[in-house]
């Protein structure tokens, strides 16, 4: 990506447009700070589409997480006997400290 000042861009506008048409992105600065980026319209549309796709994917993930959070936990799992064994092991380990 090329950087140029506003004065340089103003002076070289036809060349700047030709470079952008060729696919280059040019950042225009004022007092050393970027204030604009000149890009081809199709590149901008592609970026906006990618951004929207990412937002849509994030929304789908959020919906799935909320659905999972609201769903009851499965009732199948370990038996009561196995749970008691695990609790006994945890307590034995805690008491040994």
PyMOL commands that place a pseudoatom at each C-alpha (Angstrom):
pseudoatom trace, name=CA, resn=UNK, resi=1, chain=A, elem=C, hetatm=0, pos=[0.000, 0.000, 0.000]
pseudoatom trace, name=CA, resn=UNK, resi=2, chain=A, elem=C, hetatm=0, pos=[1.363, 3.383, -1.021]
pseudoatom trace, name=CA, resn=UNK, resi=3, chain=A, elem=C, hetatm=0, pos=[1.114, 6.500, 1.128]
pseudoatom trace, name=CA, resn=UNK, resi=4, chain=A, elem=C, hetatm=0, pos=[1.037, 10.088, -0.101]
pseudoatom trace, name=CA, resn=UNK, resi=5, chain=A, elem=C, hetatm=0, pos=[0.130, 13.468, 1.284]
pseudoatom trace, name=CA, resn=UNK, resi=6, chain=A, elem=C, hetatm=0, pos=[-2.973, 15.377, 0.252]
pseudoatom trace, name=CA, resn=UNK, resi=7, chain=A, elem=C, hetatm=0, pos=[-0.787, 17.806, -1.731]
pseudoatom trace, name=CA, resn=UNK, resi=8, chain=A, elem=C, hetatm=0, pos=[0.885, 14.942, -3.595]
pseudoatom trace, name=CA, resn=UNK, resi=9, chain=A, elem=C, hetatm=0, pos=[-2.484, 13.326, -4.295]
pseudoatom trace, name=CA, resn=UNK, resi=10, chain=A, elem=C, hetatm=0, pos=[-3.935, 16.591, -5.577]
pseudoatom trace, name=CA, resn=UNK, resi=11, chain=A, elem=C, hetatm=0, pos=[-0.975, 17.131, -7.891]
pseudoatom trace, name=CA, resn=UNK, resi=12, chain=A, elem=C, hetatm=0, pos=[-0.905, 13.550, -9.177]
pseudoatom trace, name=CA, resn=UNK, resi=13, chain=A, elem=C, hetatm=0, pos=[-4.636, 12.752, -9.227]
pseudoatom trace, name=CA, resn=UNK, resi=14, chain=A, elem=C, hetatm=0, pos=[-4.719, 11.285, -12.774]
pseudoatom trace, name=CA, resn=UNK, resi=15, chain=A, elem=C, hetatm=0, pos=[-1.722, 9.064, -11.959]
pseudoatom trace, name=CA, resn=UNK, resi=16, chain=A, elem=C, hetatm=0, pos=[-3.283, 8.129, -8.600]
pseudoatom trace, name=CA, resn=UNK, resi=17, chain=A, elem=C, hetatm=0, pos=[-6.502, 7.040, -10.326]
pseudoatom trace, name=CA, resn=UNK, resi=18, chain=A, elem=C, hetatm=0, pos=[-4.551, 4.970, -12.859]
pseudoatom trace, name=CA, resn=UNK, resi=19, chain=A, elem=C, hetatm=0, pos=[-2.676, 3.233, -10.055]
pseudoatom trace, name=CA, resn=UNK, resi=20, chain=A, elem=C, hetatm=0, pos=[-5.923, 2.490, -8.199]
pseudoatom trace, name=CA, resn=UNK, resi=21, chain=A, elem=C, hetatm=0, pos=[-7.482, 1.113, -11.391]
pseudoatom trace, name=CA, resn=UNK, resi=22, chain=A, elem=C, hetatm=0, pos=[-4.446, -1.181, -11.665]
pseudoatom trace, name=CA, resn=UNK, resi=23, chain=A, elem=C, hetatm=0, pos=[-5.288, -2.560, -8.210]
pseudoatom trace, name=CA, resn=UNK, resi=24, chain=A, elem=C, hetatm=0, pos=[-3.095, -0.486, -5.903]
pseudoatom trace, name=CA, resn=UNK, resi=25, chain=A, elem=C, hetatm=0, pos=[-4.438, 0.949, -2.659]
pseudoatom trace, name=CA, resn=UNK, resi=26, chain=A, elem=C, hetatm=0, pos=[-3.266, 4.432, -1.777]
pseudoatom trace, name=CA, resn=UNK, resi=27, chain=A, elem=C, hetatm=0, pos=[-3.452, 5.980, 1.681]
pseudoatom trace, name=CA, resn=UNK, resi=28, chain=A, elem=C, hetatm=0, pos=[-3.699, 9.757, 1.781]
pseudoatom trace, name=CA, resn=UNK, resi=29, chain=A, elem=C, hetatm=0, pos=[-2.282, 11.517, 4.812]
pseudoatom trace, name=CA, resn=UNK, resi=30, chain=A, elem=C, hetatm=0, pos=[-2.621, 14.954, 6.376]
pseudoatom trace, name=CA, resn=UNK, resi=31, chain=A, elem=C, hetatm=0, pos=[0.134, 16.060, 8.735]
pseudoatom trace, name=CA, resn=UNK, resi=32, chain=A, elem=C, hetatm=0, pos=[1.419, 12.480, 8.804]
pseudoatom trace, name=CA, resn=UNK, resi=33, chain=A, elem=C, hetatm=0, pos=[-1.895, 10.905, 9.858]
pseudoatom trace, name=CA, resn=UNK, resi=34, chain=A, elem=C, hetatm=0, pos=[-3.924, 8.719, 7.466]
pseudoatom trace, name=CA, resn=UNK, resi=35, chain=A, elem=C, hetatm=0, pos=[-7.204, 10.390, 6.502]
pseudoatom trace, name=CA, resn=UNK, resi=36, chain=A, elem=C, hetatm=0, pos=[-8.375, 8.398, 3.466]
pseudoatom trace, name=CA, resn=UNK, resi=37, chain=A, elem=C, hetatm=0, pos=[-7.708, 5.249, 1.493]
pseudoatom trace, name=CA, resn=UNK, resi=38, chain=A, elem=C, hetatm=0, pos=[-8.415, 5.167, -2.231]
pseudoatom trace, name=CA, resn=UNK, resi=39, chain=A, elem=C, hetatm=0, pos=[-9.437, 1.715, -3.487]
pseudoatom trace, name=CA, resn=UNK, resi=40, chain=A, elem=C, hetatm=0, pos=[-11.306, 0.290, -6.434]
pseudoatom trace, name=CA, resn=UNK, resi=41, chain=A, elem=C, hetatm=0, pos=[-15.068, -0.045, -5.912]
pseudoatom trace, name=CA, resn=UNK, resi=42, chain=A, elem=C, hetatm=0, pos=[-14.986, -3.805, -6.485]
pseudoatom trace, name=CA, resn=UNK, resi=43, chain=A, elem=C, hetatm=0, pos=[-12.334, -4.194, -3.755]
pseudoatom trace, name=CA, resn=UNK, resi=44, chain=A, elem=C, hetatm=0, pos=[-14.521, -2.237, -1.369]
pseudoatom trace, name=CA, resn=UNK, resi=45, chain=A, elem=C, hetatm=0, pos=[-17.571, -4.374, -2.186]
pseudoatom trace, name=CA, resn=UNK, resi=46, chain=A, elem=C, hetatm=0, pos=[-15.524, -7.534, -1.617]
pseudoatom trace, name=CA, resn=UNK, resi=47, chain=A, elem=C, hetatm=0, pos=[-14.398, -6.272, 1.791]
pseudoatom trace, name=CA, resn=UNK, resi=48, chain=A, elem=C, hetatm=0, pos=[-17.907, -5.292, 2.783]
pseudoatom trace, name=CA, resn=UNK, resi=49, chain=A, elem=C, hetatm=0, pos=[-19.230, -8.689, 1.709]
pseudoatom trace, name=CA, resn=UNK, resi=50, chain=A, elem=C, hetatm=0, pos=[-16.508, -10.466, 3.711]
pseudoatom trace, name=CA, resn=UNK, resi=51, chain=A, elem=C, hetatm=0, pos=[-17.303, -8.294, 6.710]
pseudoatom trace, name=CA, resn=UNK, resi=52, chain=A, elem=C, hetatm=0, pos=[-21.021, -9.090, 6.433]
pseudoatom trace, name=CA, resn=UNK, resi=53, chain=A, elem=C, hetatm=0, pos=[-20.249, -12.811, 6.068]
pseudoatom trace, name=CA, resn=UNK, resi=54, chain=A, elem=C, hetatm=0, pos=[-18.159, -12.671, 9.260]
pseudoatom trace, name=CA, resn=UNK, resi=55, chain=A, elem=C, hetatm=0, pos=[-20.952, -10.862, 11.120]
pseudoatom trace, name=CA, resn=UNK, resi=56, chain=A, elem=C, hetatm=0, pos=[-23.501, -13.400, 9.885]
pseudoatom trace, name=CA, resn=UNK, resi=57, chain=A, elem=C, hetatm=0, pos=[-21.285, -16.285, 11.028]
pseudoatom trace, name=CA, resn=UNK, resi=58, chain=A, elem=C, hetatm=0, pos=[-20.863, -14.653, 14.442]
pseudoatom trace, name=CA, resn=UNK, resi=59, chain=A, elem=C, hetatm=0, pos=[-24.646, -14.263, 14.741]
pseudoatom trace, name=CA, resn=UNK, resi=60, chain=A, elem=C, hetatm=0, pos=[-25.143, -17.953, 13.896]
pseudoatom trace, name=CA, resn=UNK, resi=61, chain=A, elem=C, hetatm=0, pos=[-22.583, -18.954, 16.534]
pseudoatom trace, name=CA, resn=UNK, resi=62, chain=A, elem=C, hetatm=0, pos=[-24.294, -16.712, 19.080]
pseudoatom trace, name=CA, resn=UNK, resi=63, chain=A, elem=C, hetatm=0, pos=[-27.669, -18.305, 18.298]
pseudoatom trace, name=CA, resn=UNK, resi=64, chain=A, elem=C, hetatm=0, pos=[-26.219, -21.797, 18.720]
pseudoatom trace, name=CA, resn=UNK, resi=65, chain=A, elem=C, hetatm=0, pos=[-24.579, -20.875, 22.011]
pseudoatom trace, name=CA, resn=UNK, resi=66, chain=A, elem=C, hetatm=0, pos=[-27.823, -19.390, 23.336]
pseudoatom trace, name=CA, resn=UNK, resi=67, chain=A, elem=C, hetatm=0, pos=[-29.781, -22.463, 22.248]
pseudoatom trace, name=CA, resn=UNK, resi=68, chain=A, elem=C, hetatm=0, pos=[-27.256, -24.721, 23.964]
pseudoatom trace, name=CA, resn=UNK, resi=69, chain=A, elem=C, hetatm=0, pos=[-27.351, -22.589, 27.110]
pseudoatom trace, name=CA, resn=UNK, resi=70, chain=A, elem=C, hetatm=0, pos=[-31.136, -22.850, 27.292]
pseudoatom trace, name=CA, resn=UNK, resi=71, chain=A, elem=C, hetatm=0, pos=[-31.271, -26.591, 26.546]
pseudoatom trace, name=CA, resn=UNK, resi=72, chain=A, elem=C, hetatm=0, pos=[-31.468, -28.949, 29.503]
pseudoatom trace, name=CA, resn=UNK, resi=73, chain=A, elem=C, hetatm=0, pos=[-28.430, -31.054, 30.245]
pseudoatom trace, name=CA, resn=UNK, resi=74, chain=A, elem=C, hetatm=0, pos=[-28.706, -34.643, 29.135]
pseudoatom trace, name=CA, resn=UNK, resi=75, chain=A, elem=C, hetatm=0, pos=[-29.898, -36.992, 31.849]
pseudoatom trace, name=CA, resn=UNK, resi=76, chain=A, elem=C, hetatm=0, pos=[-27.766, -39.877, 30.675]
pseudoatom trace, name=CA, resn=UNK, resi=77, chain=A, elem=C, hetatm=0, pos=[-24.357, -39.951, 32.218]
pseudoatom trace, name=CA, resn=UNK, resi=78, chain=A, elem=C, hetatm=0, pos=[-22.557, -41.720, 34.991]
pseudoatom trace, name=CA, resn=UNK, resi=79, chain=A, elem=C, hetatm=0, pos=[-24.372, -43.923, 37.450]
pseudoatom trace, name=CA, resn=UNK, resi=80, chain=A, elem=C, hetatm=0, pos=[-25.034, -42.850, 41.021]
pseudoatom trace, name=CA, resn=UNK, resi=81, chain=A, elem=C, hetatm=0, pos=[-22.552, -45.476, 42.177]
pseudoatom trace, name=CA, resn=UNK, resi=82, chain=A, elem=C, hetatm=0, pos=[-19.772, -44.115, 39.927]
pseudoatom trace, name=CA, resn=UNK, resi=83, chain=A, elem=C, hetatm=0, pos=[-20.563, -40.567, 41.061]
pseudoatom trace, name=CA, resn=UNK, resi=84, chain=A, elem=C, hetatm=0, pos=[-20.193, -41.645, 44.696]
pseudoatom trace, name=CA, resn=UNK, resi=85, chain=A, elem=C, hetatm=0, pos=[-16.851, -43.299, 43.872]
pseudoatom trace, name=CA, resn=UNK, resi=86, chain=A, elem=C, hetatm=0, pos=[-15.566, -40.120, 42.242]
pseudoatom trace, name=CA, resn=UNK, resi=87, chain=A, elem=C, hetatm=0, pos=[-16.705, -38.003, 45.180]
pseudoatom trace, name=CA, resn=UNK, resi=88, chain=A, elem=C, hetatm=0, pos=[-14.959, -40.390, 47.579]
pseudoatom trace, name=CA, resn=UNK, resi=89, chain=A, elem=C, hetatm=0, pos=[-11.730, -40.112, 45.554]
pseudoatom trace, name=CA, resn=UNK, resi=90, chain=A, elem=C, hetatm=0, pos=[-11.916, -36.328, 45.554]
pseudoatom trace, name=CA, resn=UNK, resi=91, chain=A, elem=C, hetatm=0, pos=[-12.513, -36.228, 49.294]
pseudoatom trace, name=CA, resn=UNK, resi=92, chain=A, elem=C, hetatm=0, pos=[-9.667, -38.683, 49.936]
pseudoatom trace, name=CA, resn=UNK, resi=93, chain=A, elem=C, hetatm=0, pos=[-7.322, -36.557, 47.876]
pseudoatom trace, name=CA, resn=UNK, resi=94, chain=A, elem=C, hetatm=0, pos=[-8.438, -33.395, 49.637]
pseudoatom trace, name=CA, resn=UNK, resi=95, chain=A, elem=C, hetatm=0, pos=[-8.083, -34.956, 53.093]
pseudoatom trace, name=CA, resn=UNK, resi=96, chain=A, elem=C, hetatm=0, pos=[-4.578, -36.240, 52.234]
pseudoatom trace, name=CA, resn=UNK, resi=97, chain=A, elem=C, hetatm=0, pos=[-3.290, -32.644, 51.845]
for i in range(1, 97): cmd.bond("trace and resi %d" % i, "trace and resi %d" % (i + 1))
show_as sticks, trace
zoom trace
